[in-house]
Amino acid sequence: MEYALIGYPLAQSFAPENHHLIGKYLHHPYPFKLFEVKPEDFDSFMKKKDFLGINVTIPYKEKIIPYLDEISPAAKAIGAVNLVMNENGRLKGYNVDYHGLKWSIIYHKMEVEGKDCLILGTGGTSKTAEHVLQELKAKSITKASHSHHPGSISYADLKKEGKRFQVIINTTPIGMYPHNEQSLVNFFYFPNVEAVVDVIYNPLRTIFISEAKQRGIKYATGLYMLVSQGIKTYEMFSHTKVEESVVPKIIKDLETQKENIILIGMPSAGKTDLAKKIASLSDFRFFDTDEEIEKFIQMPIKDYFLDHSVAEFRALEEQIISKISLNTHCVISVGSGAVLRDRNISRLKQNGVVFFLDRSLFLLKPNKDKPITDTPEKIEHRYQERYHLYLSYADFHLVGDHSLEQDAKTILSSYPESIVI
């Protein structure tokens, strides 16, 4: 093996795509793969030294240190390693997370000097965050922990102390699948927060980041840290210097590869047909939430309503959306009533940009498959009930009664610019 990311588990990692794009941009691709190492196999893996260079992630950033022959000053000061080079059998450890996190904070113009800062978590990445905040001259640095780690405060205590923090950095896996519907922060208790950083990049926007964005708080997702530390890794692997200006270009390409296109709107607005057209003109995978529901229940939705209530259908729809939203680079046609549950949209927005397909009311036809929209009167009632929700949830408002081809090309042409991470 030449170059790889080791850790456990690794199913949600974007590292191979990141390294592929870096190599492509710099015209020097190199082999890089994911290599899961179970805890019981870690000792034998390190003793074999069967690699040229490895990135290191959870849970080995601290555990790997005893196996190293040499460690860089920065990694030693931090107490965590996430890059190891094999130089003729001698293993040397570095910390490139430090560079990635610091660059992300600076790039997003976050003011740290003189600020009271909070780090969520006490693991290896929290040490990196602490080192970066010290270098950026934070006024104070507090860590929060579930495990009552020495020197940290509990999450319960944050409710009392939240008012004093201006900057928060999440270094925990909370926000990443299977914890992607959780956040450690209730912003009600943090009224003075000015900036937040998340080291998680999958999903693209965690609940923590999404809620900060909704409140107008300056934020940085883990994607910036991922790409920037990937650049430093590339420099180590290839022994070449890379200009920092290439980072935003790689980030935009990676976003475009991963972001979903989400279509919302009224029944018979043409969401499904438009989603299929977009898929036919691109390499996006197609999903329709109603079709996925029918696959799951193994019957038409109209037959489901013969024995089940609307509330039961909404619960089932939420379950299906929760699953679909984990995918990336898909175009998803969403059932018209999904907007009635905020959780559906928050899940879809973790990896998606939402387009509201706004059609004229007189063009909308009753849907005989669903009792809540099976007459013109019910269609008009639902229109009045939901229109403001479509507007409030949309990142992009597609107005008018255009052809499928025209709408599909409009969305695909605006798609990269509509991404804001």
C-alpha positions, 0 to 999 in steps of 0.5 A: 500500500502506498497512500491511504486514510486509516481509521475506523469506521470510514464509510462516510469519508470524502478523503479519496474524492478530495485527494483525487481532485487535488491530484487532478488540479495539480496534474499529478494524481497519486493512489489514495484509498480508505483502509479501515483498521479495526482496533484489534488490528491496529498494533499489527498494522503499525508494526508492519509499516506497509505504507509510504504515507497515511492520514490518520483519523478517529480513533487513532490520532493519539494512539498512533504516537507510541509507534512513531520514531519522530514527531514534528514540533507542532504535533508534539505540542498538540499531542495528536498526529494525523499524518505519518510518513514512512521514510525507509522504515522510520515513521515520522508524525505530523499534524496537518489538521492544525493547518486546515483548521487555522486556514478555515478560520482565517479564510472565513474572516472569523475574529478570535483574538480577545474572544472567549472560545468554546471547544466541544469535545476533548479528543485529539482534534480538540487539542488541535483546535486548542492549539489554533485558538492559542495561536490566534490569541483567544482570550479564553478557551473552554472545553466541554465533555460528556465524560467529565474530562479533567479541565472540561465542563459538562454540557449541562453547565453550558446552559449556565455559561453559554452567554460568555462565548463568542466562538464555538468549535465542534470537534466531536462526531455529533452531527455525523451519521449516525448522529446526523440529526443531533447537535450539542448546541442549543443557541438559545443559551449562546446569545453572543456567539459570533462564529462557529466551526464544525470539523464534520464535512459529511453531511455537508451541513450539520444541524449545528451549522444549519442552525447557525446559518439560520441565525446569521452567525458566521460559520465554517463547515468541515469541508474547508478543513478537509481540503486544506489539510489535504493540500498539506498532505499532498505537499508531504506526499509529493514534496512540492509546494502548493499555492493556497489559492487552489483550495477554494476551487477544489472545495467548489468541485467537491461541493458540486460532486456531493450536493443534492438538488431538492425539488419542492412544490405543490402536487402536479407541479411537475417535480417528478418529471423535472427531476427525471429530466435533470437526471437524464441531462446529468449524472445525478441519481434520481429519487422520488419520495412518493415512489420510495414510499410505495416501494417500502409499503409494496402498494400504491399510496392510494391503497395505503390510505384505505387503512391508514391515517394522514398522520401515519403517512406523514410519519412514514414519509419522514422515515423515508426522507431521513434515509434518502437525505443521506445520499449525495449527488442526487436529484430528489422530488419531494412529496408536496406535504413534506414541508409540513414537518420541519425535520424533513427539510432540515434533513434534506438541507444537510446535503442539498439545495432546495428549489421551489417549483412554483407553478400557477394555481390554475395548472395544478390538477387534483391527485386522486391518489391522495385524499387530501388533494383529490379535488380542486377545492382541496388543491386550493386549500393546500396551496394557501396552507403551504405556499409560505412554507415553500417560499421560506424553505427554498434556497432557489425560487423557480417561478413560471410555467416553463418547459421541462427542458428549460427548467432543467437547464436553468437548475443545472446552470445555476446549481453550482452558484446556488451552493453556499457552504 
